[in-house]
Amino acid sequence: MSFDALAWAWNQKTGSSGRKATLMGVAQFADEDGYCWPGQRMLAEYTEQGERTVREHLVWLESNGYLSRCARKRPDGTNASDAYYLNLEKPPAEFKTKRKKQPADFAASEKPKNNRQNPPTADFADGEKQQNQPAKSAGHEPVIVKPKGLTEPVSTARGSRLPNDWTIKPEWIDWTTQSTARFAEELEAWKGGAWSVQHTLFESEKFRDYWCGVAGKAANKTDWPGTWRNWVRKAGPMKTAKNGGHGAWWASDETALAKAIEVGVGPALQTESRDAWHARIRAAIENGGKPPAPRPMLTATPQMTLPNESEKRGPSEVSRASLSESLAMLRARNAGALAHPSQQP
């Protein structure tokens, strides 16, 4: 416990006795840096409020700059109580009532003698004081291991929407594959259903499309890593394992897409039928897990053929004879005109 933290909290104005009590409760466990991790149930018991009321007060205190908090994890991956950081740099509030001199303001030599006995201190359960008071823990606080990528400090005061161009982080992929592998070993319902990297990418696209399509306050989340963890748990094992082994990838479009991504085929083309798409997936599987090389296109060289006598085009014999006759008559007429020019009209 830090007296400086308690004095700082006492000199703040929160506009509510419940908020002030919650702030004082957090300061009760803080060290000289304003750091502590009391649970919400303990704060509710010490401040004599309900847990839901304490949660609401913590949200308000964080949104107004009195404290900040971040998530913590135990070594086994389960959630621990949040860590709190008091904003000790926040200046004290101004009080209208003039403060009279109190015993705390006297010097030690000026303090009046007090014959009253101090009240007995509250009894703590075994290990409770060391666990929740960093200032007196003497190095006995529990060791907290935070998995990478999934426990970034997140603001719990105001939620945010998932960006439309969101893509899953590599740290999230590592957590997902490792956690589902552990589920598959420990849980009967998950047996043989650990997620592959390709299935994780497929589920991340579903995750993004779903939350980007949700309207209103329901799409505002304060902890997107936690939302993804819940999504993985609710989605369950890979359906190929549920439906009876590795040969059932064609059972649904979802499993077929996961298999297509795994073997490098990808989604079906816009004009491609389902059977043609499955045929390409089977060909990739038979080719060792990669699409076969495309067959070379054979282009036939055009051959020129000369037409025979019957196919030759042109005027017929009758047409030729008639043409010759007409030419002869024209020649004779022209010759007569030249011989008797006076007979011309």
C-alpha positions as CSV (number, residue, x, y, z in Angstrom):
1,M,0.0,0.0,0.0
2,S,1.3,3.5,-0.9
3,F,0.2,6.4,1.2
4,D,0.9,8.7,-1.7
5,A,-1.5,6.8,-3.9
6,L,-4.2,7.0,-1.2
7,A,-3.6,10.7,-0.7
8,W,-3.8,11.3,-4.4
9,A,-7.1,9.4,-4.7
10,W,-8.5,11.2,-1.7
11,N,-7.9,14.6,-3.3
12,Q,-9.7,13.7,-6.5
13,K,-13.3,14.6,-7.4
14,T,-15.2,11.9,-9.3
15,G,-18.8,13.3,-8.9
16,S,-20.0,10.2,-7.2
17,S,-19.4,8.5,-3.9
18,G,-19.3,5.1,-5.5
19,R,-16.7,6.2,-8.0
20,K,-14.6,7.8,-5.2
21,A,-14.8,4.6,-3.2
22,T,-13.8,2.5,-6.2
23,L,-10.8,4.8,-6.8
24,M,-9.8,4.6,-3.2
25,G,-10.1,0.9,-3.3
26,V,-7.7,0.6,-6.2
27,A,-5.3,3.0,-4.5
28,Q,-5.4,0.8,-1.3
29,F,-3.6,-1.9,-3.2
30,A,-1.3,0.3,-5.3
31,D,2.5,0.6,-4.9
32,E,4.5,3.8,-5.1
33,D,4.1,3.8,-8.9
34,G,0.4,3.4,-8.8
35,Y,0.4,-0.2,-10.0
36,C,-1.7,-3.1,-8.7
37,W,-4.1,-5.9,-9.8
38,P,-7.0,-6.4,-7.3
39,G,-9.9,-8.4,-8.6
40,Q,-13.3,-6.8,-9.2
41,R,-14.9,-9.1,-6.6
42,M,-12.4,-7.9,-4.0
43,L,-13.0,-4.3,-4.9
44,A,-16.8,-4.9,-4.6
45,E,-16.4,-6.4,-1.2
46,Y,-14.1,-3.7,0.2
47,T,-16.2,-0.8,-1.2
48,E,-19.5,-2.6,-0.3
49,Q,-20.9,-2.3,-3.8
50,G,-22.0,-4.8,-6.4
51,E,-19.6,-6.2,-8.9
52,R,-21.5,-4.8,-11.8
53,T,-21.5,-1.3,-10.2
54,V,-17.7,-1.6,-9.7
55,R,-17.2,-2.5,-13.3
56,E,-19.2,0.6,-14.4
57,H,-17.2,2.8,-12.1
58,L,-13.9,1.4,-13.4
59,V,-15.0,2.1,-17.0
60,W,-15.9,5.7,-16.0
61,L,-12.6,6.2,-14.1
62,E,-10.6,4.9,-17.1
63,S,-12.5,7.0,-19.7
64,N,-11.9,10.1,-17.6
65,G,-8.1,9.6,-17.1
66,Y,-8.0,8.5,-13.5
67,L,-6.5,5.1,-14.3
68,S,-5.6,2.7,-17.1
69,R,-5.7,-1.0,-17.2
70,C,-4.6,-3.9,-19.3
71,A,-5.3,-7.7,-19.4
72,R,-3.2,-10.3,-17.7
73,K,-2.7,-14.0,-18.3
74,R,-1.6,-16.8,-16.0
75,P,1.1,-19.3,-17.1
76,D,-1.6,-21.8,-18.1
77,G,-3.3,-19.2,-20.4
78,T,-6.3,-18.5,-18.3
79,N,-7.5,-14.9,-17.6
80,A,-6.2,-13.2,-14.4
81,S,-7.5,-10.0,-12.9
82,D,-6.7,-6.8,-14.8
83,A,-3.6,-4.7,-14.0
84,Y,-4.3,-1.1,-13.0
85,Y,-2.1,2.0,-13.3
86,L,-3.2,5.1,-11.4
87,N,-2.6,8.4,-13.1
88,L,-0.7,9.9,-10.2
89,E,0.3,12.9,-12.4
90,K,-3.4,14.1,-12.4
91,P,-3.5,17.2,-10.3
92,P,-5.7,17.3,-7.2
93,A,-9.2,18.8,-7.4
94,E,-10.1,22.2,-5.9
95,F,-12.4,22.0,-2.9
96,K,-14.6,25.0,-1.9
97,T,-14.7,24.1,1.8
98,K,-11.7,25.5,3.6
99,R,-9.8,22.8,5.3
100,K,-9.0,23.2,9.0
101,K,-5.8,21.9,10.4
102,Q,-6.0,18.2,11.2
103,P,-3.8,16.0,13.3
104,A,-2.1,14.8,10.1
105,D,-0.9,18.3,9.6
106,F,0.9,18.6,12.9
107,A,4.6,17.9,13.3
108,A,5.4,14.8,15.3
109,S,6.4,16.9,18.3
110,E,3.2,18.9,18.2
111,K,0.8,16.0,18.0
112,P,-1.4,15.7,21.1
113,K,-1.0,12.5,23.0
114,N,-3.5,9.9,22.2
115,N,-4.4,7.3,24.8
116,R,-6.9,5.5,22.6
117,Q,-5.9,2.1,21.4
118,N,-5.7,1.5,17.7
119,P,-8.4,-0.7,16.3
120,P,-7.4,-4.2,15.3
121,T,-6.3,-4.6,11.7
122,A,-8.5,-6.6,9.4
123,D,-7.5,-10.2,9.0
124,F,-6.5,-11.3,5.5
125,A,-6.8,-14.8,4.1
126,D,-3.5,-16.7,3.7
127,G,-1.6,-15.2,0.8
128,E,-4.2,-12.6,0.0
129,K,-2.2,-9.6,1.2
130,Q,0.9,-10.7,-0.8
131,Q,-1.1,-11.4,-3.9
132,N,-3.0,-8.0,-4.0
133,Q,-0.6,-5.5,-2.5
134,P,2.5,-5.1,-4.7
135,A,4.1,-2.7,-2.3
136,K,4.5,-5.5,0.4
137,S,4.7,-8.5,-1.8
138,A,8.5,-8.7,-1.5
139,G,8.8,-10.5,-4.9
140,H,6.2,-13.1,-4.1
141,E,3.7,-11.9,-6.7
142,P,2.6,-14.6,-9.2
143,V,4.6,-14.8,-12.4
144,I,2.4,-13.8,-15.3
145,V,3.3,-15.0,-18.9
146,K,1.5,-13.1,-21.6
147,P,1.0,-14.9,-24.9
148,K,2.3,-12.8,-27.8
149,G,-0.2,-10.9,-29.9
150,L,-3.4,-11.6,-27.8
151,T,-2.9,-9.6,-24.7
152,E,-2.1,-6.1,-25.9
153,P,-3.4,-3.4,-23.4
154,V,-6.8,-2.5,-24.7
155,S,-9.0,0.5,-23.7
156,T,-12.1,-0.7,-22.0
157,A,-13.7,2.7,-21.9
158,R,-15.0,2.9,-25.4
159,G,-15.2,0.1,-28.0
160,S,-14.2,0.2,-31.6
161,R,-15.3,-1.5,-34.8
162,L,-13.2,-4.0,-36.8
163,P,-11.6,-2.2,-39.8
164,N,-12.9,-3.3,-43.2
165,D,-9.4,-4.1,-44.4
166,W,-8.6,-6.1,-41.2
167,T,-6.3,-9.2,-41.6
168,I,-5.3,-11.6,-39.0
169,K,-1.9,-11.1,-37.3
170,P,0.8,-13.8,-37.3
171,E,0.7,-13.9,-33.5
172,W,-3.0,-14.7,-33.6
173,I,-2.4,-17.5,-36.1
174,D,0.3,-19.0,-33.8
175,W,-2.1,-18.8,-30.8
176,T,-4.9,-20.4,-32.8
177,T,-3.0,-23.3,-34.1
178,Q,-1.3,-24.0,-30.8
179,S,-4.5,-23.7,-28.7
180,T,-6.6,-25.8,-31.1
181,A,-3.8,-28.5,-31.0
182,R,-4.0,-28.4,-27.2
183,F,-7.8,-28.7,-27.4
184,A,-7.5,-31.7,-29.7
185,E,-5.3,-33.4,-27.2
186,E,-7.3,-32.6,-24.1
187,L,-10.9,-32.5,-25.2
188,E,-12.8,-35.4,-26.7
189,A,-15.0,-33.1,-28.8
190,W,-11.9,-31.6,-30.4
191,K,-10.1,-34.9,-31.0
192,G,-8.3,-34.8,-34.4
193,G,-9.8,-31.3,-35.1
194,A,-6.8,-29.0,-34.6
195,W,-6.9,-26.1,-37.0
196,S,-4.4,-25.8,-39.8
197,V,-3.0,-22.4,-40.9
198,Q,-5.2,-22.5,-44.0
199,H,-8.3,-23.2,-41.9
200,T,-7.3,-20.3,-39.6
201,L,-7.1,-17.9,-42.5
202,F,-10.5,-19.1,-43.8
203,E,-12.1,-18.5,-40.4
204,S,-10.4,-15.1,-40.1
205,E,-12.2,-14.1,-43.3
206,K,-15.5,-15.2,-41.9
207,F,-14.7,-13.3,-38.7
208,R,-14.0,-10.1,-40.6
209,D,-17.0,-10.4,-42.9
210,Y,-19.3,-11.1,-39.9
211,W,-18.2,-8.3,-37.7
212,C,-17.9,-5.7,-40.5
213,G,-21.5,-6.5,-41.4
214,V,-22.9,-6.1,-37.9
215,A,-24.6,-2.8,-37.4
216,G,-24.9,-0.6,-34.3
217,K,-23.3,-1.0,-30.8
218,A,-23.1,-4.7,-31.1
219,A,-20.1,-4.4,-33.5
220,N,-18.2,-2.2,-31.0
221,K,-15.7,-4.3,-29.0
222,T,-13.2,-3.2,-26.4
223,D,-11.1,-6.4,-26.8
224,W,-10.8,-7.8,-30.3
225,P,-8.2,-10.4,-29.4
226,G,-10.6,-11.8,-26.8
227,T,-13.4,-11.7,-29.4
228,W,-11.3,-13.8,-31.7
229,R,-10.4,-16.3,-29.0
230,N,-14.2,-16.7,-28.3
231,W,-14.8,-17.1,-32.0
232,V,-12.3,-19.9,-32.2
233,R,-13.8,-21.8,-29.2
234,K,-17.3,-21.4,-30.6
235,A,-16.4,-22.5,-34.1
236,G,-15.1,-25.8,-32.8
237,P,-12.8,-28.3,-34.5
238,M,-12.4,-28.5,-38.2
239,K,-15.4,-30.1,-39.9
240,T,-13.3,-32.5,-41.8
241,A,-12.5,-34.1,-38.5
242,K,-16.1,-34.0,-37.3
243,N,-17.4,-35.7,-40.5
244,G,-15.1,-38.6,-40.2
245,G,-11.6,-38.1,-41.5
246,H,-9.5,-36.5,-44.1
247,G,-11.6,-37.8,-47.1
248,A,-14.6,-35.6,-46.5
249,W,-13.4,-32.3,-47.8
250,W,-16.1,-32.3,-50.4
251,A,-18.9,-32.6,-47.8
252,S,-19.6,-28.8,-47.9
253,D,-18.4,-25.7,-49.7
254,E,-16.7,-24.6,-46.5
255,T,-14.5,-27.7,-46.2
256,A,-13.9,-27.7,-49.9
257,L,-12.7,-24.1,-49.8
258,A,-10.3,-24.9,-46.9
259,K,-9.0,-27.9,-48.9
260,A,-8.7,-25.8,-52.1
261,I,-6.6,-23.2,-50.2
262,E,-4.5,-25.9,-48.7
263,V,-3.5,-27.4,-52.0
264,G,-3.1,-24.1,-53.8
265,V,-6.2,-24.2,-56.0
266,G,-8.1,-21.3,-54.3
267,P,-11.8,-20.3,-54.5
268,A,-13.9,-21.4,-57.5
269,L,-13.8,-19.1,-60.5
270,Q,-16.8,-16.9,-61.2
271,T,-18.1,-19.0,-64.1
272,E,-16.8,-22.3,-62.8
273,S,-19.3,-25.0,-61.8
274,R,-19.0,-26.8,-58.5
275,D,-18.1,-30.1,-60.1
276,A,-15.3,-28.5,-62.2
277,W,-13.9,-26.8,-59.1
278,H,-13.9,-30.2,-57.2
279,A,-12.2,-31.8,-60.2
280,R,-9.4,-29.2,-60.0
281,I,-9.1,-29.9,-56.2
282,R,-8.8,-33.7,-56.8
283,A,-6.2,-33.1,-59.5
284,A,-4.1,-31.0,-57.1
285,I,-4.4,-33.7,-54.4
286,E,-3.4,-36.4,-56.8
287,N,-0.5,-34.2,-57.9
288,G,1.0,-34.2,-54.4
289,G,-0.8,-31.2,-53.0
290,K,-0.2,-28.7,-55.7
291,P,-2.1,-27.8,-58.9
292,P,-0.8,-29.7,-62.0
293,A,1.0,-27.8,-64.7
294,P,-1.4,-26.6,-67.4
295,R,-1.3,-28.7,-70.6
296,P,0.4,-27.0,-73.6
297,M,-2.0,-25.7,-76.2
298,L,-1.7,-27.5,-79.6
299,T,-2.4,-25.2,-82.5
300,A,-3.0,-26.8,-85.9
301,T,-1.0,-25.3,-88.8
302,P,-3.5,-24.3,-91.6
303,Q,-2.8,-26.1,-94.9
304,M,-3.5,-24.5,-98.2
305,T,-5.2,-26.6,-100.9
306,L,-5.7,-25.7,-104.5
307,P,-9.2,-26.1,-105.9
308,N,-9.7,-28.7,-108.6
309,E,-11.1,-27.9,-112.1
310,S,-14.7,-28.4,-110.9
311,E,-14.3,-26.0,-108.0
312,K,-12.8,-23.2,-110.0
313,R,-14.9,-20.2,-110.1
314,G,-15.7,-18.0,-113.2
315,P,-18.1,-17.6,-116.1
316,S,-19.6,-20.7,-117.7
317,E,-19.0,-21.7,-121.3
318,V,-22.4,-20.4,-122.4
319,S,-21.7,-17.1,-120.8
320,R,-18.4,-16.9,-122.5
321,A,-19.9,-17.6,-126.0
322,S,-22.6,-15.0,-125.4
323,L,-20.0,-12.5,-124.3
324,S,-17.9,-13.1,-127.4
325,E,-20.9,-12.6,-129.7
326,S,-21.7,-9.3,-128.1
327,L,-18.2,-8.1,-128.5
328,A,-18.2,-9.1,-132.2
329,M,-21.4,-7.2,-132.8
330,L,-20.0,-4.1,-131.1
331,R,-16.9,-4.2,-133.2
332,A,-18.8,-4.5,-136.5
333,R,-21.1,-1.7,-135.6
334,N,-18.2,0.6,-134.7
335,A,-16.4,-0.3,-137.9
336,G,-19.5,0.6,-140.0
337,A,-19.9,3.9,-138.3
338,L,-16.3,4.8,-139.1
339,A,-16.8,3.9,-142.8
340,H,-19.9,6.1,-143.4
341,P,-19.7,9.1,-141.1
342,S,-22.4,11.1,-143.0
343,Q,-25.0,8.5,-142.1
344,Q,-24.7,9.3,-138.4
345,P,-27.8,11.1,-137.1
